Amino acid sequence: MSEKALSYLAQLPPDSMAIPRALREDGSLHATGSRDWTSGFYPGELWQLYEFSQDDKLATAAKAWTAFIEKEKSDTHTHDLGFKIFCSFGHGYRLTNDPHYKEVILDASRTLIRRFNKQVGCIRSWDFNTETWQFPVIIDNMMNLDMLFAATRLSGDSTYYKIAYQHALTTLKNHVRDDHSTYHVIDYDTLTGEVRHRHTHQGAAPESAWSRGQAWNIYGFAVAYRETEDERFLDQAKAAARFFYTHPNLPDDYIPYWDFDAPHIPNEPRDASAAAIASSGLLILYELDPQNREQYLKWADRTLLSLSSVDYQSDTPPFLLQHSVGSIPGAFEIDVPIIYADYYYVEALMKRRALVKSKKG
């Protein structure tokens, strides 16, 4: 894994306007600047690969790519600061204890909580589509809470914790269906805090189970329980995992179709990114729910075995996995390598390695 990344470094010199995101259909690199919501994943992947290999070349590359993301700490127009800053600077701080990285995380957290609306009880997700949505909140936003919980630990200021906790509670109340799957988008009334509409932006239909959203569901509520010890979050993460891994439309190799309710199953694209995120979420649950840990480990191992097979490994630099889906409704990044699939795949492998080293799994 790290050898593959090292071989790619010479082919991909640091460039603030060419941060890897995906491959286009013609095989060319779709690269972005730091403003893109995916910008933190490639440096975060490099940090984790450095942790695995202790190769200084990977550390040098991780530092260089991470530096490009710093200006995003002040962007008040996005909820994705956890993805951008914590996936890059968070790993950098964990591995180097660089005080500057800590300050960037805190700056980004101060920026992010400006999007919190007390009446709604959530951090606003998107600023577009204002003709349709008043205050949209997406299930993906659960993933940005990890940075806020960390900000309280780093600063001693409970404000971040309280906002993250409330966002998780509101999401649990309004995003989660009776079967413990989740809606993608909830639109709130800013005056009353009530739900106006339940939508999807990337799923097959408002009532369908968009697979990456269900992976965020597992992972996000597992983190919320880990940080708050609120049993309601653990119950939801456990039920979300059962929904995902016992769904009748989940293929035998555990790599889901892009939506569990996609209309043309089995002739629908798979989404390796959803599988990678879900497997990493399962390995958080492994540590939190000892009663069911063996089941989580079986599901995670089967998923990682599939992702590590020739069917899902990419041979196009700098990507590790193929067969992910960005958006079917948006008609982009369909059945291609995508960087966040790689990030969560590496994260899951690192968690699994840690279990082996600790002799827990």
Beta strands, then each sheet from edge to edge (+ up, - down):
strand 1: 19-23
strand 2: 29-32
strand 3: 116-117
strand 4: 122-123
strand 5: 136-138
strand 6: 185-188
strand 7: 195-199
strand 8: 324-327
strand 9: 332-336
sheet 1: 1+ 2-
sheet 2: 3+ 4-
sheet 3: 5+ 6- 7+
sheet 4: 8+ 9-
end
